[in-house]
Amino acid sequence: MSVTLTDQDKLTLRTAAYGAVSLLAAADAAGSPHKAATAGSIALASATGLIGHVLAAKTKDIKLDGKSVAELADHVLPALTAAMSLLKQQEPAEADNFRSTVIVAIEAAARTHQGEPSPTLADMARKITEALDAA
């Protein structure tokens, strides 16, 4: 089965994945948000399959602005759920690929710390995982 994603579908996937990394970096304001964002983005760039192709596209269509973590979360968490719903309908294997790619990215972002992630990072990772699993 060949999966056909619209430009809007691809934007949703990119917004969700890169937004998850941005959320984790924003929640790490007291630590190393740039290191977290870099590690997470590298993990996303390492994705394979359809998801890898979508995330690797060089576009400027992702809008991840917000004046607070809450505003960013209001945009990103629903995008994560929407991305999973979309992929589950069209190609369940790619839904699993997307979920694992995002989980690896947030784990990579959280590991920029010495020792365990802060409670704030752990809570944001939990919220991201819940949004992925809500679909």
C-alpha positions in Angstrom: 0.0 0.0 0.0 1.4 3.4 -1.0 0.8 6.2 1.4 -0.1 9.5 -0.1 0.3 12.5 2.2 -1.0 15.9 1.4 1.2 19.0 2.0 -1.0 19.7 5.1 -0.4 16.1 6.3 3.3 16.6 6.0 3.2 19.9 7.8 1.3 18.3 10.6 3.9 15.6 11.0 6.8 18.1 10.9 5.1 20.4 13.3 4.4 17.6 15.7 7.9 16.1 15.6 9.9 19.3 15.7 7.4 20.8 18.1 8.0 18.0 20.5 11.7 18.7 20.5 11.0 22.4 20.8 8.7 21.8 23.8 11.4 19.8 25.6 14.0 22.5 24.9 11.6 25.2 26.1 11.0 23.3 29.3 14.7 23.1 29.8 15.2 26.9 30.0 17.3 26.5 33.2 19.5 23.9 31.6 20.8 23.6 28.1 17.9 24.3 25.7 20.2 24.6 22.7 21.9 21.3 23.4 18.5 19.7 23.9 17.2 21.1 20.6 20.3 20.0 18.7 20.2 16.5 20.1 16.5 16.1 19.4 16.8 17.5 15.9 19.7 15.2 15.1 17.5 12.2 16.2 14.7 13.4 13.9 17.0 13.8 11.0 18.1 10.2 11.5 14.5 8.9 10.9 14.0 6.3 8.2 11.0 5.3 6.0 8.3 7.7 5.0 8.6 9.6 8.2 12.3 10.1 7.6 11.6 11.5 4.1 8.9 13.9 5.5 11.1 15.1 8.4 14.1 15.6 6.1 12.3 17.9 3.7 13.9 21.4 3.7 10.9 23.6 4.3 10.1 26.8 6.1 6.4 25.9 6.7 6.7 25.0 10.4 5.5 27.7 12.7 6.5 27.0 16.3 6.1 30.4 17.9 4.6 31.1 21.3 5.4 33.5 24.0 5.3 30.7 26.6 5.7 27.0 26.9 1.9 26.8 27.4 1.3 28.5 24.1 3.7 26.2 22.3 2.1 23.1 24.0 -1.4 24.3 22.9 -0.1 24.0 19.3 2.2 21.0 19.5 0.4 18.5 21.7 -2.8 18.4 19.5 -0.5 18.1 16.4 1.1 15.0 17.9 -2.3 13.4 18.4 -3.4 14.5 14.9 -0.2 13.1 13.3 -0.8 9.7 15.0 -4.4 9.6 14.0 -3.6 10.4 10.4 -0.9 7.8 10.2 -2.9 5.1 11.9 -5.6 5.6 9.3 -3.3 5.5 6.3 -0.4 3.2 7.4 -0.2 1.8 10.9 3.5 0.8 10.5 4.4 4.4 9.8 2.4 5.5 12.9 4.7 3.2 14.9 7.7 4.6 13.1 6.6 8.2 13.8 5.9 7.4 17.5 9.3 5.7 18.0 11.1 8.5 16.2 9.5 11.2 18.4 10.3 9.2 21.5 13.9 8.7 20.5 14.2 12.5 19.8 12.8 13.5 23.2 15.0 11.0 25.0 18.0 12.3 23.1 17.0 15.9 24.0 16.6 14.9 27.7 19.9 13.2 27.8 21.9 16.4 27.4 21.9 16.6 31.2 24.2 14.9 33.6 22.2 12.2 35.4 18.5 12.1 35.3 16.3 14.7 33.5 14.8 17.3 35.8 11.2 16.9 37.0 10.2 19.5 34.5 11.7 17.7 31.6 10.3 14.3 32.7 6.8 15.9 33.0 7.0 17.4 29.5 8.2 14.0 28.1 5.2 12.4 29.7 2.8 15.0 28.2 4.4 14.4 24.8 4.0 10.6 25.1 0.4 11.0 26.3 -0.4 13.1 23.2 1.1 10.5 20.9 -0.9 7.8 22.6 -4.2 9.7 22.6 -4.9 8.9 19.0 
